[in-house]
Amino acid sequence: MGLIRLRVRELAEEKGWTLKEASERSGIPYSTVRSYAHSPKLATVDYTALNKLARAFDIAIEDLVEILEE
């Protein structure tokens, strides 16, 4: 199983948003957004949440995900 990292913190900073604002704009609970932003490595992630975050940031899902290990 591969590992990924979500670029939530960097993308929020680029937009001038707090993680709370990213949560509100994406409709994803703050605790989930915070968890994604602070986790250096994830093995699983909710695809629906990825889709919502990507739409909120106006980017492709591929631009949200950094592959650490395949």
Long-range contacts (C-beta under 8 A, 24 or more apart in sequence): 1-43, 2-43, 2-67, 2-68, 2-69, 2-70, 3-41, 3-42, 3-43, 3-67, 3-68, 3-69, 4-41, 4-42, 4-45, 4-65, 4-66, 4-67, 4-68, 5-39, 5-40, 5-41, 5-42, 5-65, 5-66, 5-68, 6-36, 6-37, 6-39, 6-42, 6-45, 6-50, 6-53, 6-64, 6-65, 6-66, 7-63, 7-64, 7-65, 7-66, 8-33, 8-36, 8-37, 8-53, 8-64, 9-37, 9-38, 11-57, 11-59, 11-64, 12-37, 15-57, 22-53, 22-56, 22-57, 25-56, 26-52, 26-53, 26-55, 26-56, 27-52, 27-56, 28-52, 28-53, 41-68
